[in-house]
Amino acid sequence: MEAWYMEEASEDQRLPHQKIPNQPVSLNKLEDIGVLYWHLNPKDYENDKELQEIRQTRGYNYMDLCPEKVENYEEKLKNFFREHIHADEEIRYCLQGSGYFDATQYALSTQKSNGNHKKKNRKEEDTMEAWYMDESSEDQRLPHQKNPNQPVSLNKLADIGVLHWHLNPKDYENDKELQNIRQTRGYNYMDLLDLCPEKVENYEGKLKNFFREHIHADEEIRYCLQGSGYFDVRDSDDRWIRIWIKEGDMIVLPAGIYHRFTLDKGNYVKLMRLFVGEPVWTCYNRPQEDHPARVGYVKNFVDDNQQGVPLEAH
């Protein structure tokens, strides 16, 4: 989905009205003003499980389709374009054609021709932080931010296959959103893991093992219930991105991505581990360029990113 700041021109409302030069608006900026966005499959919306999950989770029990023909079209278009608000959410799913929503003006127009389980919009305090790492060899539990910091957006993480949800860790046993995610993605296995010096024998040695760069043949799914820690992942240019997970962050690393894990200076994290089928925790330390999971990852994420092809993710 594309967005931009509008010019001041009063020409036909169906024109793009981009400034020169264009001033694009990121999905993160839209998140900041409360706009949610998913990219779904409109060809099979009647059977789309992801759409069903969204409707169930958010309570969207009513649905209809706009009529294909509209009487007094031009007048209706003017009415849509008057700046207004609603007392409830306005939810629209584009099945065919295209159009513009203007926010914060929030007016609808259609393009002159008349005709992206990306889950977005978290509160600022609920948004997982990530950044490009410095080259320092100091304690791995330090933040290792560059100076100045170079933050990495959730959209960038989605481009390399990393998924994220922010859930309620206080009531995870009864959390319907977690249940829906597990059901939709087939995460039938679950256990809990406490990592801290008091509960893990040879804690420092284990921490070094976690920090060896490796891949897995399957997704790695971790849900942070308490504490915090860092997942480091390689981007498509082989640069390290550090992801700081805290209470409520659920992260999915795709099979075949080079990564590592460490606790931060808090030295404590309680994680939920999820898995499809019987769990397999085997690590394959780098290099693993011929491993099937790595080959698949490079094909789906690295090569496509280098060609500038957008990838679907939650």
C-alpha positions in Angstrom: 0.0 0.0 0.0 1.3 3.4 -0.9 0.7 6.7 0.9 2.0 10.3 0.6 1.5 13.8 1.8 -0.8 15.7 -0.5 -0.2 18.9 -2.5 -2.5 21.9 -2.0 -3.9 21.9 -5.6 -7.7 21.9 -6.1 -7.7 19.9 -9.3 -9.8 16.8 -9.8 -9.8 14.9 -6.5 -9.2 11.6 -8.4 -5.7 12.7 -9.4 -2.8 11.5 -7.1 -2.0 15.0 -5.8 1.6 14.1 -4.8 4.0 16.9 -3.9 7.0 17.5 -6.0 9.2 15.8 -5.0 6.9 13.2 -3.6 6.8 12.9 0.2 6.0 9.3 0.9 4.4 8.2 4.2 5.4 4.9 5.7 3.1 2.3 7.2 4.7 3.1 10.6 3.5 6.7 10.3 0.0 5.5 9.5 0.3 3.3 12.6 1.0 6.4 14.6 -2.4 7.9 13.6 -4.3 4.7 14.2 -4.6 3.3 10.7 -4.6 -0.5 10.5 -3.6 -2.4 7.4 -3.5 -6.0 6.1 -2.8 -7.3 2.6 -5.0 -10.3 1.9 -6.1 -12.5 -1.0 -9.2 -10.9 -2.7 -9.5 -13.7 -5.2 -10.8 -16.1 -2.6 -12.2 -13.8 0.1 -15.1 -16.2 0.9 -12.7 -18.9 2.0 -9.8 -16.8 3.2 -8.8 -18.1 6.7 -6.7 -15.0 7.4 -9.8 -12.8 6.8 -11.9 -15.1 8.9 -9.3 -14.8 11.7 -9.3 -11.0 11.5 -13.1 -10.8 11.6 -13.3 -13.2 14.5 -10.6 -11.5 16.5 -11.9 -8.0 16.0 -15.6 -8.8 16.1 -16.5 -7.8 12.5 -19.8 -9.9 12.3 -21.5 -7.8 9.6 -20.3 -7.8 6.0 -21.7 -6.5 2.6 -20.4 -5.6 -0.8 -20.8 -2.1 -2.3 -23.1 -2.1 -5.4 -21.3 -2.3 -8.8 -23.5 0.5 -10.2 -24.1 3.8 -8.3 -26.8 6.2 -9.3 -25.9 9.9 -9.3 -22.2 8.9 -9.1 -20.6 12.3 -9.3 -22.8 13.7 -6.6 -22.1 10.7 -4.3 -18.4 11.1 -4.9 -18.6 14.7 -3.7 -20.4 13.6 -0.6 -17.8 11.0 0.2 -15.1 13.6 -0.1 -16.5 16.0 2.5 -14.3 15.8 5.6 -16.0 13.9 8.4 -15.7 11.4 11.2 -17.5 8.3 12.3 -18.5 7.1 15.8 -17.1 3.6 14.9 -14.3 2.2 12.9 -14.6 2.3 9.2 -13.4 -1.0 7.7 -12.9 -1.4 4.0 -11.4 -4.3 2.0 -10.6 -3.6 -1.6 -11.6 -6.6 -3.8 -11.2 -4.9 -7.2 -10.1 -1.5 -8.5 -8.5 1.1 -6.4 -9.1 4.4 -4.6 -7.8 6.9 -2.1 -8.5 7.4 1.6 -7.2 10.8 2.8 -6.2 10.9 6.5 -6.4 12.7 8.7 -8.9 14.3 6.4 -10.3 10.8 5.9 -12.2 11.4 2.7 -12.6 8.8 -0.1 -12.0 9.4 -3.8 -11.5 6.9 -6.6 -8.8 7.0 -9.2 -9.3 8.7 -12.5 -9.6 5.3 -14.2 -12.6 4.3 -12.0 -11.5 1.0 -12.1 -0.1 -5.1 2.2 -0.8 -11.0 7.4 0.5 -7.7 7.6 -0.8 -6.8 11.0 0.0 -3.1 11.7 -0.8 -0.3 14.1 0.5 -1.0 17.5 0.6 1.7 20.2 4.0 3.3 20.4 4.7 1.6 23.7 3.8 -1.8 22.2 6.0 -1.5 19.1 9.0 -3.8 19.1 12.3 -1.9 18.7 15.0 -2.9 16.3 18.2 -1.3 14.9 21.4 -1.9 12.9 24.2 -3.0 15.1 27.6 -1.4 15.6 30.8 -3.3 15.0 31.9 -3.3 18.7 33.1 -6.5 20.3 32.0 -5.4 23.8 29.6 -7.4 26.0 26.9 -9.0 23.8 24.3 -8.0 26.3 24.8 -4.3 25.6 22.4 -2.6 23.0 25.2 -2.2 20.4 23.4 0.7 18.6 25.2 2.8 16.0 25.8 6.5 16.8 23.5 8.0 15.7 21.1 5.1 16.0 19.8 3.5 12.8 16.4 2.1 13.7 14.8 -0.7 11.6 11.0 -0.6 11.0 8.6 -3.5 11.4 8.1 -3.3 7.6 11.8 -3.9 7.0 11.7 -6.9 9.3 8.6 -8.2 7.4 10.6 -7.8 4.2 13.2 -10.4 5.5 10.5 -12.7 6.8 10.4 -11.7 10.5 6.8 -11.6 11.9 5.7 -9.9 15.1 2.6 -9.6 17.2 2.1 -7.8 20.5 -0.1 -9.8 22.8 -1.2 -9.8 26.4 1.3 -11.8 28.4 -0.6 -11.4 31.7 -3.4 -13.8 30.5 -1.7 -15.9 27.9 -3.6 -19.1 28.9 -6.9 -17.5 27.9 -5.8 -15.1 25.2 -8.1 -15.6 22.2 -5.7 -13.7 19.9 -2.9 -16.1 20.8 -5.2 -19.1 20.3 -6.2 -17.8 16.9 -2.6 -17.4 15.8 -1.7 -20.9 17.0 -4.7 -22.4 15.3 -4.1 -20.5 12.0 -0.4 -21.2 11.8 -0.6 -24.8 13.2 1.5 -24.2 16.4 0.2 -27.2 18.3 3.3 -27.6 20.6 4.0 -25.2 23.5 6.4 -25.1 26.4 7.8 -22.4 28.7 11.5 -21.6 29.3 13.1 -19.5 32.0 16.5 -18.1 31.2 18.5 -16.6 34.1 21.7 -17.4 36.0 19.7 -18.8 39.0 17.8 -21.3 36.9 20.2 -22.3 34.1 23.3 -24.4 34.8 26.5 -23.1 33.1 24.5 -19.9 32.2 27.5 -18.0 30.6 28.4 -21.1 28.5 24.8 -21.5 27.4 24.6 -17.8 26.5 27.7 -18.2 24.3 26.0 -21.2 22.5 22.9 -19.2 21.8 25.0 -16.4 20.4 26.6 -18.6 17.7 25.2 -17.6 14.3 23.0 -20.4 13.0 19.8 -21.4 11.1 17.0 -23.8 11.8 15.1 -26.1 9.4 11.8 -24.7 10.8 10.5 -21.4 12.0 11.6 -20.3 15.4 8.7 -18.9 17.4 9.2 -17.1 20.7 6.7 -15.2 22.9 8.2 -13.1 25.6 6.1 -13.4 28.8 8.6 -11.6 31.2 12.0 -10.0 31.0 13.7 -9.1 27.7 16.4 -10.1 25.3 17.9 -9.6 21.8 17.4 -11.6 18.6 20.0 -10.6 16.0 19.1 -11.4 12.4 20.9 -10.8 9.1 19.3 -8.6 6.5 19.4 -9.3 2.7 22.8 -7.5 2.6 24.2 -9.6 5.4 24.1 -6.8 8.0 23.2 -7.5 11.6 19.8 -6.2 12.8 19.2 -6.3 16.6 15.6 -6.9 17.7 14.8 -6.1 21.3 11.9 -8.3 22.5 10.1 -7.4 25.7 7.0 -8.5 27.6 4.2 -9.1 25.1 6.4 -9.4 22.0 5.8 -12.6 19.9 8.3 -13.1 17.1 8.6 -15.6 14.3 11.9 -16.1 12.5 11.6 -17.9 9.2 13.4 -21.2 8.5 16.8 -20.6 7.0 17.5 -17.0 8.3 20.9 -16.5 10.0 20.4 -15.4 13.5 21.5 -15.6 17.1 20.1 -14.8 20.6 21.3 -13.2 23.8 19.8 -11.8 26.9 20.3 -8.1 27.7 21.7 -6.6 30.9 18.6 -7.6 32.8 19.8 -11.3 32.6 16.3 -12.7 32.7 13.6 -13.7 30.2 10.7 -16.1 30.3 9.8 -17.4 26.9 7.0 -19.4 25.4 8.3 -21.7 22.7 5.9 -22.8 19.9 6.3 -25.4 17.2 4.4 -27.1 14.4 4.3 -30.9 15.3 7.0 -32.5 17.4 9.7 -29.9 18.4 13.1 -30.0 16.8 15.6 -27.7 18.3 18.6 -28.5 16.0 20.9 -25.6 15.2 23.0 -25.5 12.0 25.9 -23.2 12.5 27.0 -20.9 9.7 28.0 -21.6 6.9 24.9 -23.5 5.7 24.4 -22.1 2.1 23.5 -25.6 0.8 21.0 -26.5 3.5 17.5 -26.8 2.0 16.1 -24.3 4.5 18.8 -21.7 3.7 18.3 -22.3 -0.1 14.6 -21.7 0.3 15.1 -18.6 2.5 17.5 -17.0 0.0 15.1 -17.7 -2.9 12.0 -16.3 -1.0 13.6 -13.3 0.8 17.2 -12.4 -0.1 16.9 -12.6 -3.9 13.5 -11.0 -4.0 14.6 -8.1 -1.7 17.6 -7.4 -3.9 15.2 -7.2 -6.9 12.9 -4.8 -5.0 10.0 -7.1 -4.8 7.6 -6.6 -1.9 7.0 -9.6 0.3 3.8 -10.5 2.2 4.1 -10.8 6.0 2.0 -10.2 9.0 
